[in-house]
Amino acid sequence: MDKSGVVVRRGKAPIAISVLLAVVGLAAFDLAPILSLALVGAAAVLATGCVDGEEGLASVDGRLLLLIVSMLVIGSALERSGAVAMIVDWLAPMLASGHPLIALALIYVVTSVLTELVTNNAVAVLMVPVAAGLADRLGVDPRPFLVAVMFAASASFATPIGYQTNTLVYNAGGYRFSDFLRVGLPMNLIAGAATVLLVPVFWPF
């Protein structure tokens, strides 16, 4: 038992590490769905005594579960009601009137902002046809726009609800919403600037 009163089972550490590596490895090689692997991994650490049932239940935070469920509901409502599509359709004509680099930056910004509010997969699905159509209007190669959407939909640092990993560490790390804005917003800006400047170098207009 450590100073905080938590029971430490150092002899079980190799089992826990092996289970973690197996879950990540099998998921990385697409040998099984990550959800199924995570459930099997959780059952394995319980069955081998790495953690007991009471400790496992105590680690489940109801507020975090409520946040995740609420996030999914709001994101689904925005997607199914057509609100996100309406925003994208409204912005598309304005994006089509600029220089390719400006249009690329705006595509990145719109995708990044929407990703902080809705799931990244849904935003990517919505923004890909917009980016491709915008490139067609400008008469340029659509690849830099599609790559920009890919990066913007993946670089979600400014809110705890934009990406699943953010949500998972939100409560476990004792963070506040403002912590994500303070640290994540500069990271978003750095990632955005790097993407907009470097993507045309590797995928010219």
SULBEL-V130461 format. One record per pair of residues at least 24 apart in sequence whose C-alpha atoms are under 8 Angstrom apart, sorted by the first residue. I is the first residue (numbers start at 0). J is the second residue. Records with the same first field share a line. If there is no record, write none. Layout:
I->J, J
//
This chain:
8->49
11->48, 49
12->49
14->44, 47, 49
15->44, 49
18->43, 44
63->166, 167, 170
67->160, 166
70->117, 160
71->118
73->117
74->116, 117, 118
75->117
77->117
78->121
83->113
84->125
87->125, 126, 129
91->129, 133
94->133
95->133, 136, 137
99->134, 137, 139, 204
100->195
103->143, 144, 147, 195
104->191, 195
106->130, 144, 147, 148
107->147, 148, 151, 191, 195
108->151, 191
110->148, 151, 152
111->151, 152, 154, 155, 187
114->151, 152, 155, 161, 162
115->155, 156, 157, 158, 160, 161, 162
116->160, 161
117->160, 161
118->161, 162
119->152, 153, 161, 162
120->152
122->152
123->148, 149, 152
139->204
140->203, 204
141->204
142->202
143->198, 199, 202, 203, 204
146->198
147->194, 195, 198
150->194
151->191
154->187, 190
155->183, 187
156->180, 182, 183, 184, 186, 187
157->181, 182, 183, 184, 187
158->183
//
